Amino acid sequence: MSRAADGTAAGGAHGAAVTPAAVTFRAAAPPQEAAKGTTKRISLAGIQGVSSAPLDVDIPAGVDSGQTIQARVPASAPGAPGGRMRILLRVEVEPHPLFQREGVHVHSSLEMRLAEALLGRSVSVPTIDGMASLSVPPLTQNGDVLRMRGKGVADPRGRGRGDQLVHIRVVRPSHLTERQRQLLQEFDRDAQQQQQQSGQQQQYHQQQQQRSQRGGGSR
């Protein structure tokens, strides 16, 4: 945690120690702490006119990188300048290998085998709260995005939590066994037959509709 002076108090007798009006600290916060809120302990050692006792600063849930949290040195602390000195804590949220934050929402990705995506299943996925169950519907396509409501970051304005958006990546096999090849060929034949039947049914309904329209117009 680093510290930088941010101005000094005006006045003071010649030769007397001058207490800063504000001191800025920088603190790194893991994504989970930034999402849920935490407390950072600040060391005031070395600041003139202030007790060396540490100061706990509350970090609100939902804080984002670059935001500054303000606190005051308690007036009751020995040597504190009447509680006038401000502590400014600039928060930098650390990157996460699994999640990308966008406001109050969190993005993640999930790899699935082709059969899993087509058949659908329930899977466990990581969230900022830990592992959670996600229901993947049948016929899920590559690039689909599934929403896990309330699994995002807390809204600093008190409007609940955002969502986690899970981006599906369907992984195609790089090799097929003879059995898998036969099953896929059978699947393709069934799909072609189903497509032909669907086309025939659609054509039949169109013909029926045209006959009905001609019959109604001749009356």
PyMOL commands that place a pseudoatom at each C-alpha (Angstrom):
pseudoatom trace, name=CA, resn=MET, resi=1, chain=A, elem=C, hetatm=0, pos=[0.000, 0.000, 0.000]
pseudoatom trace, name=CA, resn=SER, resi=2, chain=A, elem=C, hetatm=0, pos=[1.563, 3.306, -1.070]
pseudoatom trace, name=CA, resn=ARG, resi=3, chain=A, elem=C, hetatm=0, pos=[1.019, 6.821, 0.261]
pseudoatom trace, name=CA, resn=ALA, resi=4, chain=A, elem=C, hetatm=0, pos=[1.236, 10.297, -1.284]
pseudoatom trace, name=CA, resn=ALA, resi=5, chain=A, elem=C, hetatm=0, pos=[0.762, 13.683, 0.424]
pseudoatom trace, name=CA, resn=ASP, resi=6, chain=A, elem=C, hetatm=0, pos=[-2.227, 15.615, -0.910]
pseudoatom trace, name=CA, resn=GLY, resi=7, chain=A, elem=C, hetatm=0, pos=[-1.818, 19.174, 0.406]
pseudoatom trace, name=CA, resn=THR, resi=8, chain=A, elem=C, hetatm=0, pos=[-0.857, 20.665, 3.777]
pseudoatom trace, name=CA, resn=ALA, resi=9, chain=A, elem=C, hetatm=0, pos=[-2.719, 22.554, 6.458]
pseudoatom trace, name=CA, resn=ALA, resi=10, chain=A, elem=C, hetatm=0, pos=[-2.412, 26.350, 6.420]
pseudoatom trace, name=CA, resn=GLY, resi=11, chain=A, elem=C, hetatm=0, pos=[-1.029, 28.361, 9.339]
pseudoatom trace, name=CA, resn=GLY, resi=12, chain=A, elem=C, hetatm=0, pos=[1.124, 27.200, 12.231]
pseudoatom trace, name=CA, resn=ALA, resi=13, chain=A, elem=C, hetatm=0, pos=[3.912, 28.839, 14.204]
pseudoatom trace, name=CA, resn=HIS, resi=14, chain=A, elem=C, hetatm=0, pos=[7.304, 29.274, 12.611]
pseudoatom trace, name=CA, resn=GLY, resi=15, chain=A, elem=C, hetatm=0, pos=[9.318, 26.108, 13.005]
pseudoatom trace, name=CA, resn=ALA, resi=16, chain=A, elem=C, hetatm=0, pos=[6.345, 24.058, 14.228]
pseudoatom trace, name=CA, resn=ALA, resi=17, chain=A, elem=C, hetatm=0, pos=[5.430, 20.719, 12.610]
pseudoatom trace, name=CA, resn=VAL, resi=18, chain=A, elem=C, hetatm=0, pos=[2.776, 21.156, 9.908]
pseudoatom trace, name=CA, resn=THR, resi=19, chain=A, elem=C, hetatm=0, pos=[0.102, 18.463, 9.696]
pseudoatom trace, name=CA, resn=PRO, resi=20, chain=A, elem=C, hetatm=0, pos=[-1.152, 17.576, 6.185]
pseudoatom trace, name=CA, resn=ALA, resi=21, chain=A, elem=C, hetatm=0, pos=[-4.769, 18.485, 5.436]
pseudoatom trace, name=CA, resn=ALA, resi=22, chain=A, elem=C, hetatm=0, pos=[-5.173, 15.231, 3.507]
pseudoatom trace, name=CA, resn=VAL, resi=23, chain=A, elem=C, hetatm=0, pos=[-3.087, 12.177, 2.769]
pseudoatom trace, name=CA, resn=THR, resi=24, chain=A, elem=C, hetatm=0, pos=[-3.803, 9.850, -0.145]
pseudoatom trace, name=CA, resn=PHE, resi=25, chain=A, elem=C, hetatm=0, pos=[-3.222, 6.120, 0.107]
pseudoatom trace, name=CA, resn=ARG, resi=26, chain=A, elem=C, hetatm=0, pos=[-3.456, 3.567, -2.667]
pseudoatom trace, name=CA, resn=ALA, resi=27, chain=A, elem=C, hetatm=0, pos=[-4.744, 0.066, -1.994]
pseudoatom trace, name=CA, resn=ALA, resi=28, chain=A, elem=C, hetatm=0, pos=[-5.197, -2.992, -4.200]
pseudoatom trace, name=CA, resn=ALA, resi=29, chain=A, elem=C, hetatm=0, pos=[-8.394, -4.986, -3.737]
pseudoatom trace, name=CA, resn=PRO, resi=30, chain=A, elem=C, hetatm=0, pos=[-9.135, -8.481, -5.074]
pseudoatom trace, name=CA, resn=PRO, resi=31, chain=A, elem=C, hetatm=0, pos=[-12.321, -8.637, -7.200]
pseudoatom trace, name=CA, resn=GLN, resi=32, chain=A, elem=C, hetatm=0, pos=[-14.230, -10.556, -4.514]
pseudoatom trace, name=CA, resn=GLU, resi=33, chain=A, elem=C, hetatm=0, pos=[-13.458, -7.891, -1.887]
pseudoatom trace, name=CA, resn=ALA, resi=34, chain=A, elem=C, hetatm=0, pos=[-14.414, -5.081, -4.254]
pseudoatom trace, name=CA, resn=ALA, resi=35, chain=A, elem=C, hetatm=0, pos=[-17.688, -6.829, -5.075]
pseudoatom trace, name=CA, resn=LYS, resi=36, chain=A, elem=C, hetatm=0, pos=[-18.744, -7.516, -1.488]
pseudoatom trace, name=CA, resn=GLY, resi=37, chain=A, elem=C, hetatm=0, pos=[-16.974, -4.762, 0.447]
pseudoatom trace, name=CA, resn=THR, resi=38, chain=A, elem=C, hetatm=0, pos=[-14.108, -5.026, 2.899]
pseudoatom trace, name=CA, resn=THR, resi=39, chain=A, elem=C, hetatm=0, pos=[-12.004, -3.088, 5.409]
pseudoatom trace, name=CA, resn=LYS, resi=40, chain=A, elem=C, hetatm=0, pos=[-8.475, -1.831, 4.794]
pseudoatom trace, name=CA, resn=ARG, resi=41, chain=A, elem=C, hetatm=0, pos=[-6.142, -1.017, 7.685]
pseudoatom trace, name=CA, resn=ILE, resi=42, chain=A, elem=C, hetatm=0, pos=[-4.084, 2.126, 7.078]
pseudoatom trace, name=CA, resn=SER, resi=43, chain=A, elem=C, hetatm=0, pos=[-0.812, 2.797, 8.869]
pseudoatom trace, name=CA, resn=LEU, resi=44, chain=A, elem=C, hetatm=0, pos=[-0.490, 6.472, 9.869]
pseudoatom trace, name=CA, resn=ALA, resi=45, chain=A, elem=C, hetatm=0, pos=[3.098, 6.112, 11.034]
pseudoatom trace, name=CA, resn=GLY, resi=46, chain=A, elem=C, hetatm=0, pos=[5.339, 8.935, 9.855]
pseudoatom trace, name=CA, resn=ILE, resi=47, chain=A, elem=C, hetatm=0, pos=[2.582, 11.527, 9.401]
pseudoatom trace, name=CA, resn=GLN, resi=48, chain=A, elem=C, hetatm=0, pos=[3.311, 14.623, 11.492]
pseudoatom trace, name=CA, resn=GLY, resi=49, chain=A, elem=C, hetatm=0, pos=[0.853, 15.479, 14.253]
pseudoatom trace, name=CA, resn=VAL, resi=50, chain=A, elem=C, hetatm=0, pos=[-1.021, 12.189, 13.998]
pseudoatom trace, name=CA, resn=SER, resi=51, chain=A, elem=C, hetatm=0, pos=[-0.955, 9.127, 16.190]
pseudoatom trace, name=CA, resn=SER, resi=52, chain=A, elem=C, hetatm=0, pos=[0.838, 6.134, 14.739]
pseudoatom trace, name=CA, resn=ALA, resi=53, chain=A, elem=C, hetatm=0, pos=[-2.146, 3.931, 15.602]
pseudoatom trace, name=CA, resn=PRO, resi=54, chain=A, elem=C, hetatm=0, pos=[-3.568, 2.258, 12.454]
pseudoatom trace, name=CA, resn=LEU, resi=55, chain=A, elem=C, hetatm=0, pos=[-6.889, 3.414, 11.015]
pseudoatom trace, name=CA, resn=ASP, resi=56, chain=A, elem=C, hetatm=0, pos=[-9.514, 1.040, 9.581]
pseudoatom trace, name=CA, resn=VAL, resi=57, chain=A, elem=C, hetatm=0, pos=[-11.245, 2.342, 6.444]
pseudoatom trace, name=CA, resn=ASP, resi=58, chain=A, elem=C, hetatm=0, pos=[-14.438, 0.660, 5.223]
pseudoatom trace, name=CA, resn=ILE, resi=59, chain=A, elem=C, hetatm=0, pos=[-14.504, -0.127, 1.490]
pseudoatom trace, name=CA, resn=PRO, resi=60, chain=A, elem=C, hetatm=0, pos=[-18.146, -0.241, 0.318]
pseudoatom trace, name=CA, resn=ALA, resi=61, chain=A, elem=C, hetatm=0, pos=[-19.448, -3.120, -1.776]
pseudoatom trace, name=CA, resn=GLY, resi=62, chain=A, elem=C, hetatm=0, pos=[-19.308, -2.468, -5.504]
pseudoatom trace, name=CA, resn=VAL, resi=63, chain=A, elem=C, hetatm=0, pos=[-16.290, -0.155, -5.480]
pseudoatom trace, name=CA, resn=ASP, resi=64, chain=A, elem=C, hetatm=0, pos=[-14.473, 0.043, -8.815]
pseudoatom trace, name=CA, resn=SER, resi=65, chain=A, elem=C, hetatm=0, pos=[-10.928, 0.881, -9.870]
pseudoatom trace, name=CA, resn=GLY, resi=66, chain=A, elem=C, hetatm=0, pos=[-10.044, 4.557, -9.569]
pseudoatom trace, name=CA, resn=GLN, resi=67, chain=A, elem=C, hetatm=0, pos=[-12.681, 5.379, -6.965]
pseudoatom trace, name=CA, resn=THR, resi=68, chain=A, elem=C, hetatm=0, pos=[-11.557, 7.213, -3.833]
pseudoatom trace, name=CA, resn=ILE, resi=69, chain=A, elem=C, hetatm=0, pos=[-12.852, 6.464, -0.345]
pseudoatom trace, name=CA, resn=GLN, resi=70, chain=A, elem=C, hetatm=0, pos=[-12.685, 9.295, 2.200]
pseudoatom trace, name=CA, resn=ALA, resi=71, chain=A, elem=C, hetatm=0, pos=[-12.239, 8.988, 5.959]
pseudoatom trace, name=CA, resn=ARG, resi=72, chain=A, elem=C, hetatm=0, pos=[-11.191, 11.307, 8.783]
pseudoatom trace, name=CA, resn=VAL, resi=73, chain=A, elem=C, hetatm=0, pos=[-8.706, 10.776, 11.549]
pseudoatom trace, name=CA, resn=PRO, resi=74, chain=A, elem=C, hetatm=0, pos=[-10.776, 10.534, 14.771]
pseudoatom trace, name=CA, resn=ALA, resi=75, chain=A, elem=C, hetatm=0, pos=[-10.470, 13.662, 16.907]
pseudoatom trace, name=CA, resn=SER, resi=76, chain=A, elem=C, hetatm=0, pos=[-10.101, 11.475, 19.966]
pseudoatom trace, name=CA, resn=ALA, resi=77, chain=A, elem=C, hetatm=0, pos=[-6.904, 9.930, 18.645]
pseudoatom trace, name=CA, resn=PRO, resi=78, chain=A, elem=C, hetatm=0, pos=[-3.837, 11.208, 20.492]
pseudoatom trace, name=CA, resn=GLY, resi=79, chain=A, elem=C, hetatm=0, pos=[-2.160, 13.924, 18.458]
pseudoatom trace, name=CA, resn=ALA, resi=80, chain=A, elem=C, hetatm=0, pos=[-4.945, 14.135, 15.866]
pseudoatom trace, name=CA, resn=PRO, resi=81, chain=A, elem=C, hetatm=0, pos=[-5.515, 17.709, 14.619]
pseudoatom trace, name=CA, resn=GLY, resi=82, chain=A, elem=C, hetatm=0, pos=[-9.119, 17.979, 15.804]
pseudoatom trace, name=CA, resn=GLY, resi=83, chain=A, elem=C, hetatm=0, pos=[-10.340, 15.416, 13.301]
pseudoatom trace, name=CA, resn=ARG, resi=84, chain=A, elem=C, hetatm=0, pos=[-9.662, 17.842, 10.434]
pseudoatom trace, name=CA, resn=MET, resi=85, chain=A, elem=C, hetatm=0, pos=[-7.224, 15.669, 8.498]
pseudoatom trace, name=CA, resn=ARG, resi=86, chain=A, elem=C, hetatm=0, pos=[-8.748, 13.550, 5.752]
pseudoatom trace, name=CA, resn=ILE, resi=87, chain=A, elem=C, hetatm=0, pos=[-7.599, 10.127, 4.628]
pseudoatom trace, name=CA, resn=LEU, resi=88, chain=A, elem=C, hetatm=0, pos=[-8.179, 9.457, 0.926]
pseudoatom trace, name=CA, resn=LEU, resi=89, chain=A, elem=C, hetatm=0, pos=[-7.958, 5.815, -0.124]
pseudoatom trace, name=CA, resn=ARG, resi=90, chain=A, elem=C, hetatm=0, pos=[-7.711, 5.287, -3.875]
pseudoatom trace, name=CA, resn=VAL, resi=91, chain=A, elem=C, hetatm=0, pos=[-8.794, 1.744, -4.748]
pseudoatom trace, name=CA, resn=GLU, resi=92, chain=A, elem=C, hetatm=0, pos=[-7.386, -0.317, -7.604]
pseudoatom trace, name=CA, resn=VAL, resi=93, chain=A, elem=C, hetatm=0, pos=[-9.299, -3.556, -8.267]
pseudoatom trace, name=CA, resn=GLU, resi=94, chain=A, elem=C, hetatm=0, pos=[-6.952, -6.362, -9.243]
pseudoatom trace, name=CA, resn=PRO, resi=95, chain=A, elem=C, hetatm=0, pos=[-7.643, -8.315, -12.465]
pseudoatom trace, name=CA, resn=HIS, resi=96, chain=A, elem=C, hetatm=0, pos=[-9.133, -11.803, -12.177]
pseudoatom trace, name=CA, resn=PRO, resi=97, chain=A, elem=C, hetatm=0, pos=[-8.200, -14.764, -14.403]
pseudoatom trace, name=CA, resn=LEU, resi=98, chain=A, elem=C, hetatm=0, pos=[-11.831, -15.933, -14.761]
pseudoatom trace, name=CA, resn=PHE, resi=99, chain=A, elem=C, hetatm=0, pos=[-14.019, -12.822, -14.567]
pseudoatom trace, name=CA, resn=GLN, resi=100, chain=A, elem=C, hetatm=0, pos=[-14.203, -9.561, -16.499]
pseudoatom trace, name=CA, resn=ARG, resi=101, chain=A, elem=C, hetatm=0, pos=[-16.185, -6.793, -14.850]
pseudoatom trace, name=CA, resn=GLU, resi=102, chain=A, elem=C, hetatm=0, pos=[-18.504, -4.412, -16.704]
pseudoatom trace, name=CA, resn=GLY, resi=103, chain=A, elem=C, hetatm=0, pos=[-20.144, -2.042, -14.248]
pseudoatom trace, name=CA, resn=VAL, resi=104, chain=A, elem=C, hetatm=0, pos=[-22.173, -4.212, -11.873]
pseudoatom trace, name=CA, resn=HIS, resi=105, chain=A, elem=C, hetatm=0, pos=[-22.123, -7.191, -14.262]
pseudoatom trace, name=CA, resn=VAL, resi=106, chain=A, elem=C, hetatm=0, pos=[-19.504, -9.929, -14.482]
pseudoatom trace, name=CA, resn=HIS, resi=107, chain=A, elem=C, hetatm=0, pos=[-18.551, -11.834, -17.647]
pseudoatom trace, name=CA, resn=SER, resi=108, chain=A, elem=C, hetatm=0, pos=[-17.134, -15.357, -17.728]
pseudoatom trace, name=CA, resn=SER, resi=109, chain=A, elem=C, hetatm=0, pos=[-16.805, -18.162, -20.272]
pseudoatom trace, name=CA, resn=LEU, resi=110, chain=A, elem=C, hetatm=0, pos=[-17.758, -21.828, -20.242]
pseudoatom trace, name=CA, resn=GLU, resi=111, chain=A, elem=C, hetatm=0, pos=[-16.439, -24.519, -22.572]
pseudoatom trace, name=CA, resn=MET, resi=112, chain=A, elem=C, hetatm=0, pos=[-18.833, -27.339, -23.466]
pseudoatom trace, name=CA, resn=ARG, resi=113, chain=A, elem=C, hetatm=0, pos=[-18.597, -30.425, -25.627]
pseudoatom trace, name=CA, resn=LEU, resi=114, chain=A, elem=C, hetatm=0, pos=[-20.836, -30.520, -28.692]
pseudoatom trace, name=CA, resn=ALA, resi=115, chain=A, elem=C, hetatm=0, pos=[-23.070, -33.246, -27.254]
pseudoatom trace, name=CA, resn=GLU, resi=116, chain=A, elem=C, hetatm=0, pos=[-23.453, -31.370, -23.961]
pseudoatom trace, name=CA, resn=ALA, resi=117, chain=A, elem=C, hetatm=0, pos=[-24.547, -28.204, -25.744]
pseudoatom trace, name=CA, resn=LEU, resi=118, chain=A, elem=C, hetatm=0, pos=[-27.042, -30.054, -27.948]
pseudoatom trace, name=CA, resn=LEU, resi=119, chain=A, elem=C, hetatm=0, pos=[-28.544, -32.192, -25.198]
pseudoatom trace, name=CA, resn=GLY, resi=120, chain=A, elem=C, hetatm=0, pos=[-28.369, -29.617, -22.400]
pseudoatom trace, name=CA, resn=ARG, resi=121, chain=A, elem=C, hetatm=0, pos=[-27.304, -30.259, -18.837]
pseudoatom trace, name=CA, resn=SER, resi=122, chain=A, elem=C, hetatm=0, pos=[-26.731, -28.723, -15.419]
pseudoatom trace, name=CA, resn=VAL, resi=123, chain=A, elem=C, hetatm=0, pos=[-23.131, -27.667, -14.774]
pseudoatom trace, name=CA, resn=SER, resi=124, chain=A, elem=C, hetatm=0, pos=[-21.193, -26.077, -11.919]
pseudoatom trace, name=CA, resn=VAL, resi=125, chain=A, elem=C, hetatm=0, pos=[-19.561, -22.770, -12.793]
pseudoatom trace, name=CA, resn=PRO, resi=126, chain=A, elem=C, hetatm=0, pos=[-17.339, -20.448, -10.731]
pseudoatom trace, name=CA, resn=THR, resi=127, chain=A, elem=C, hetatm=0, pos=[-18.848, -17.180, -9.488]
pseudoatom trace, name=CA, resn=ILE, resi=128, chain=A, elem=C, hetatm=0, pos=[-17.529, -14.471, -7.176]
pseudoatom trace, name=CA, resn=ASP, resi=129, chain=A, elem=C, hetatm=0, pos=[-19.497, -16.245, -4.412]
pseudoatom trace, name=CA, resn=GLY, resi=130, chain=A, elem=C, hetatm=0, pos=[-18.021, -19.676, -5.181]
pseudoatom trace, name=CA, resn=MET, resi=131, chain=A, elem=C, hetatm=0, pos=[-19.300, -22.538, -7.320]
pseudoatom trace, name=CA, resn=ALA, resi=132, chain=A, elem=C, hetatm=0, pos=[-22.941, -22.370, -8.441]
pseudoatom trace, name=CA, resn=SER, resi=133, chain=A, elem=C, hetatm=0, pos=[-25.236, -24.465, -10.630]
pseudoatom trace, name=CA, resn=LEU, resi=134, chain=A, elem=C, hetatm=0, pos=[-26.126, -23.303, -14.144]
pseudoatom trace, name=CA, resn=SER, resi=135, chain=A, elem=C, hetatm=0, pos=[-28.815, -24.957, -16.267]
pseudoatom trace, name=CA, resn=VAL, resi=136, chain=A, elem=C, hetatm=0, pos=[-27.752, -25.092, -19.919]
pseudoatom trace, name=CA, resn=PRO, resi=137, chain=A, elem=C, hetatm=0, pos=[-30.825, -25.613, -22.142]
pseudoatom trace, name=CA, resn=PRO, resi=138, chain=A, elem=C, hetatm=0, pos=[-30.820, -28.103, -25.038]
pseudoatom trace, name=CA, resn=LEU, resi=139, chain=A, elem=C, hetatm=0, pos=[-29.655, -26.890, -28.467]
pseudoatom trace, name=CA, resn=THR, resi=140, chain=A, elem=C, hetatm=0, pos=[-27.398, -24.228, -26.960]
pseudoatom trace, name=CA, resn=GLN, resi=141, chain=A, elem=C, hetatm=0, pos=[-25.271, -22.665, -29.691]
pseudoatom trace, name=CA, resn=ASN, resi=142, chain=A, elem=C, hetatm=0, pos=[-21.665, -21.535, -29.715]
pseudoatom trace, name=CA, resn=GLY, resi=143, chain=A, elem=C, hetatm=0, pos=[-21.574, -17.879, -28.637]
pseudoatom trace, name=CA, resn=ASP, resi=144, chain=A, elem=C, hetatm=0, pos=[-24.834, -18.000, -26.678]
pseudoatom trace, name=CA, resn=VAL, resi=145, chain=A, elem=C, hetatm=0, pos=[-24.840, -16.012, -23.430]
pseudoatom trace, name=CA, resn=LEU, resi=146, chain=A, elem=C, hetatm=0, pos=[-26.591, -17.370, -20.338]
pseudoatom trace, name=CA, resn=ARG, resi=147, chain=A, elem=C, hetatm=0, pos=[-27.512, -15.013, -17.495]
pseudoatom trace, name=CA, resn=MET, resi=148, chain=A, elem=C, hetatm=0, pos=[-27.080, -15.851, -13.807]
pseudoatom trace, name=CA, resn=ARG, resi=149, chain=A, elem=C, hetatm=0, pos=[-29.151, -13.226, -12.029]
pseudoatom trace, name=CA, resn=GLY, resi=150, chain=A, elem=C, hetatm=0, pos=[-27.800, -11.700, -8.841]
pseudoatom trace, name=CA, resn=LYS, resi=151, chain=A, elem=C, hetatm=0, pos=[-24.326, -13.211, -9.264]
pseudoatom trace, name=CA, resn=GLY, resi=152, chain=A, elem=C, hetatm=0, pos=[-22.625, -9.963, -10.205]
pseudoatom trace, name=CA, resn=VAL, resi=153, chain=A, elem=C, hetatm=0, pos=[-21.249, -7.028, -8.216]
pseudoatom trace, name=CA, resn=ALA, resi=154, chain=A, elem=C, hetatm=0, pos=[-23.228, -5.105, -5.603]
pseudoatom trace, name=CA, resn=ASP, resi=155, chain=A, elem=C, hetatm=0, pos=[-24.655, -1.825, -6.897]
pseudoatom trace, name=CA, resn=PRO, resi=156, chain=A, elem=C, hetatm=0, pos=[-23.095, 1.030, -4.866]
pseudoatom trace, name=CA, resn=ARG, resi=157, chain=A, elem=C, hetatm=0, pos=[-26.461, 2.838, -5.060]
pseudoatom trace, name=CA, resn=GLY, resi=158, chain=A, elem=C, hetatm=0, pos=[-28.151, 0.031, -3.145]
pseudoatom trace, name=CA, resn=ARG, resi=159, chain=A, elem=C, hetatm=0, pos=[-30.047, -1.475, -6.082]
pseudoatom trace, name=CA, resn=GLY, resi=160, chain=A, elem=C, hetatm=0, pos=[-29.103, -5.066, -5.416]
pseudoatom trace, name=CA, resn=ARG, resi=161, chain=A, elem=C, hetatm=0, pos=[-26.488, -6.932, -7.407]
pseudoatom trace, name=CA, resn=GLY, resi=162, chain=A, elem=C, hetatm=0, pos=[-25.736, -7.235, -11.081]
pseudoatom trace, name=CA, resn=ASP, resi=163, chain=A, elem=C, hetatm=0, pos=[-25.697, -10.469, -13.072]
pseudoatom trace, name=CA, resn=GLN, resi=164, chain=A, elem=C, hetatm=0, pos=[-23.066, -12.891, -14.270]
pseudoatom trace, name=CA, resn=LEU, resi=165, chain=A, elem=C, hetatm=0, pos=[-23.096, -13.395, -18.036]
pseudoatom trace, name=CA, resn=VAL, resi=166, chain=A, elem=C, hetatm=0, pos=[-21.720, -16.779, -19.068]
pseudoatom trace, name=CA, resn=HIS, resi=167, chain=A, elem=C, hetatm=0, pos=[-20.459, -16.938, -22.663]
pseudoatom trace, name=CA, resn=ILE, resi=168, chain=A, elem=C, hetatm=0, pos=[-20.753, -20.449, -24.115]
pseudoatom trace, name=CA, resn=ARG, resi=169, chain=A, elem=C, hetatm=0, pos=[-17.909, -21.834, -26.194]
pseudoatom trace, name=CA, resn=VAL, resi=170, chain=A, elem=C, hetatm=0, pos=[-18.749, -25.129, -27.882]
pseudoatom trace, name=CA, resn=VAL, resi=171, chain=A, elem=C, hetatm=0, pos=[-15.602, -27.175, -28.421]
pseudoatom trace, name=CA, resn=ARG, resi=172, chain=A, elem=C, hetatm=0, pos=[-15.659, -29.353, -31.527]
pseudoatom trace, name=CA, resn=PRO, resi=173, chain=A, elem=C, hetatm=0, pos=[-13.780, -32.667, -31.421]
pseudoatom trace, name=CA, resn=SER, resi=174, chain=A, elem=C, hetatm=0, pos=[-10.449, -32.840, -33.219]
pseudoatom trace, name=CA, resn=HIS, resi=175, chain=A, elem=C, hetatm=0, pos=[-10.756, -36.601, -33.820]
pseudoatom trace, name=CA, resn=LEU, resi=176, chain=A, elem=C, hetatm=0, pos=[-13.645, -39.025, -34.378]
pseudoatom trace, name=CA, resn=THR, resi=177, chain=A, elem=C, hetatm=0, pos=[-13.733, -42.738, -33.713]
pseudoatom trace, name=CA, resn=GLU, resi=178, chain=A, elem=C, hetatm=0, pos=[-15.424, -44.989, -36.236]
pseudoatom trace, name=CA, resn=ARG, resi=179, chain=A, elem=C, hetatm=0, pos=[-18.378, -45.395, -33.882]
pseudoatom trace, name=CA, resn=GLN, resi=180, chain=A, elem=C, hetatm=0, pos=[-18.735, -41.625, -33.497]
pseudoatom trace, name=CA, resn=ARG, resi=181, chain=A, elem=C, hetatm=0, pos=[-18.553, -41.190, -37.267]
pseudoatom trace, name=CA, resn=GLN, resi=182, chain=A, elem=C, hetatm=0, pos=[-21.342, -43.731, -37.792]
pseudoatom trace, name=CA, resn=LEU, resi=183, chain=A, elem=C, hetatm=0, pos=[-23.531, -42.034, -35.192]
pseudoatom trace, name=CA, resn=LEU, resi=184, chain=A, elem=C, hetatm=0, pos=[-23.006, -38.643, -36.822]
pseudoatom trace, name=CA, resn=GLN, resi=185, chain=A, elem=C, hetatm=0, pos=[-23.861, -40.037, -40.243]
pseudoatom trace, name=CA, resn=GLU, resi=186, chain=A, elem=C, hetatm=0, pos=[-27.041, -41.535, -38.815]
pseudoatom trace, name=CA, resn=PHE, resi=187, chain=A, elem=C, hetatm=0, pos=[-27.833, -38.225, -37.135]
pseudoatom trace, name=CA, resn=ASP, resi=188, chain=A, elem=C, hetatm=0, pos=[-27.316, -36.396, -40.437]
pseudoatom trace, name=CA, resn=ARG, resi=189, chain=A, elem=C, hetatm=0, pos=[-29.642, -38.777, -42.308]
pseudoatom trace, name=CA, resn=ASP, resi=190, chain=A, elem=C, hetatm=0, pos=[-32.346, -38.281, -39.683]
pseudoatom trace, name=CA, resn=ALA, resi=191, chain=A, elem=C, hetatm=0, pos=[-31.891, -34.501, -39.859]
pseudoatom trace, name=CA, resn=GLN, resi=192, chain=A, elem=C, hetatm=0, pos=[-32.237, -34.520, -43.659]
pseudoatom trace, name=CA, resn=GLN, resi=193, chain=A, elem=C, hetatm=0, pos=[-35.368, -36.656, -43.455]
pseudoatom trace, name=CA, resn=GLN, resi=194, chain=A, elem=C, hetatm=0, pos=[-36.855, -34.362, -40.821]
pseudoatom trace, name=CA, resn=GLN, resi=195, chain=A, elem=C, hetatm=0, pos=[-36.088, -31.333, -42.986]
pseudoatom trace, name=CA, resn=GLN, resi=196, chain=A, elem=C, hetatm=0, pos=[-37.779, -32.907, -46.008]
pseudoatom trace, name=CA, resn=GLN, resi=197, chain=A, elem=C, hetatm=0, pos=[-40.880, -33.794, -43.992]
pseudoatom trace, name=CA, resn=SER, resi=198, chain=A, elem=C, hetatm=0, pos=[-41.035, -30.278, -42.599]
pseudoatom trace, name=CA, resn=GLY, resi=199, chain=A, elem=C, hetatm=0, pos=[-40.805, -28.836, -46.119]
pseudoatom trace, name=CA, resn=GLN, resi=200, chain=A, elem=C, hetatm=0, pos=[-43.563, -31.128, -47.374]
pseudoatom trace, name=CA, resn=GLN, resi=201, chain=A, elem=C, hetatm=0, pos=[-45.845, -30.170, -44.489]
pseudoatom trace, name=CA, resn=GLN, resi=202, chain=A, elem=C, hetatm=0, pos=[-45.230, -26.485, -45.103]
pseudoatom trace, name=CA, resn=GLN, resi=203, chain=A, elem=C, hetatm=0, pos=[-45.989, -26.897, -48.800]
pseudoatom trace, name=CA, resn=TYR, resi=204, chain=A, elem=C, hetatm=0, pos=[-49.211, -28.769, -47.987]
pseudoatom trace, name=CA, resn=HIS, resi=205, chain=A, elem=C, hetatm=0, pos=[-50.403, -26.012, -45.629]
pseudoatom trace, name=CA, resn=GLN, resi=206, chain=A, elem=C, hetatm=0, pos=[-49.635, -23.354, -48.242]
pseudoatom trace, name=CA, resn=GLN, resi=207, chain=A, elem=C, hetatm=0, pos=[-51.667, -25.240, -50.856]
pseudoatom trace, name=CA, resn=GLN, resi=208, chain=A, elem=C, hetatm=0, pos=[-54.583, -25.607, -48.447]
pseudoatom trace, name=CA, resn=GLN, resi=209, chain=A, elem=C, hetatm=0, pos=[-54.461, -21.892, -47.666]
pseudoatom trace, name=CA, resn=GLN, resi=210, chain=A, elem=C, hetatm=0, pos=[-54.433, -20.978, -51.368]
pseudoatom trace, name=CA, resn=ARG, resi=211, chain=A, elem=C, hetatm=0, pos=[-57.442, -23.232, -52.056]
pseudoatom trace, name=CA, resn=SER, resi=212, chain=A, elem=C, hetatm=0, pos=[-59.309, -21.689, -49.154]
pseudoatom trace, name=CA, resn=GLN, resi=213, chain=A, elem=C, hetatm=0, pos=[-58.611, -18.192, -50.458]
pseudoatom trace, name=CA, resn=ARG, resi=214, chain=A, elem=C, hetatm=0, pos=[-59.769, -19.111, -53.999]
pseudoatom trace, name=CA, resn=GLY, resi=215, chain=A, elem=C, hetatm=0, pos=[-62.918, -20.729, -52.637]
pseudoatom trace, name=CA, resn=GLY, resi=216, chain=A, elem=C, hetatm=0, pos=[-63.772, -17.667, -50.564]
pseudoatom trace, name=CA, resn=GLY, resi=217, chain=A, elem=C, hetatm=0, pos=[-63.247, -15.319, -53.501]
pseudoatom trace, name=CA, resn=SER, resi=218, chain=A, elem=C, hetatm=0, pos=[-65.646, -17.223, -55.807]
pseudoatom trace, name=CA, resn=ARG, resi=219, chain=A, elem=C, hetatm=0, pos=[-68.656, -16.701, -53.537]
for i in range(1, 219): cmd.bond("trace and resi %d" % i, "trace and resi %d" % (i + 1))
show_as sticks, trace
zoom trace
